[in-house]
């Protein structure tokens, strides 16, 4: 079952593997829609999601994701 993370700071910490409560992330899926952008962080046992309504904020989050983490982008029309 996916778990939605409400705080941006927590999501970024988990993506950068600084939060030792969660295992190391395997990949991130970025799903873009016309109304929102959803970030799905795949861990070995978990799927964590974070939803953003603002396009500028989504770009900043995308830039702050670690380079070594595989990214998969899905664009919806």
N, C-alpha and C positions, 0 to 999 in steps of 0.2 A: 504494500500500500504506500503510495507516495505521501510524503510529509511536506507541507508548505512552511517555509521559513518566512517569518514576518519582518525580521530585521535585516537590513542590507549588510550591516557590519558582521553579523553572525554568518551570513551566506558567504561573504568574501573570506572570512577566517577559515571556513571549512574548505573552500575551493583552494586556498593556499596551503592547506594541511597544517594550519597552526592550532586548530582545535583538536586535541588528542582524544576527545570523546568519540570521534568518528574515524573510520579507516580512511586510507588515502583514496582520493577520487580517481576514477578510471577515465571518465570523459565528461564533457559538458555538451548538452544539446541546447541550441538557441532557436526557439520557435517564434517567428515574427508573424504578427497579424496586423491588420490595419488599425486596430484599437489598442493593442498591447503587445508586449514582448515577454515571453516566458522563458526562464532559464531553468533547465533541468540538469541537476548534478548527479551523475551516476556513481555510486559507491558500490563496494562489493555486496553489501547487504541492504542498502537503502537507496531510495530515489528521492532526492530533495528538490523542491521547486521554489522558485522566487518569481513573482509576477510584477511587471513594471508597466505603468500606463503612459509614461512620458518617453518620447523617442530620444531626447538628449541624455536622459539618465541611463537609458539602455546602452547607448554608445559608450558612456563612461564606464559602465560595468563591464562591457565587452573588452575594453582596453585594460582593465585591471585584472582580468583573468590571467593566470600564469601561462607563459608561452609553451611550456612543456606538456600542458594538459590538452589532449586531443579535442578538437571542436567539430561539431556537426551542426550546420545551419539548415533550418527548414523555413522556407518562405511561403506564406499563404497569401492568396490574393483576395 
